[in-house]
Amino acid sequence: MKQALWNVVTNLKIMVLCIVVSQLIAIVKILP
């Protein structure tokens, strides 16, 4: 059970990381 919860937490961290990276890329593209 704990292993499944750990997998969910890891997946959430990866998702958040991907979102943050894509946001940073979008901001960098907007900047001159």
Secondary structure as UniProt FT lines:
FT   HELIX           2..30
//
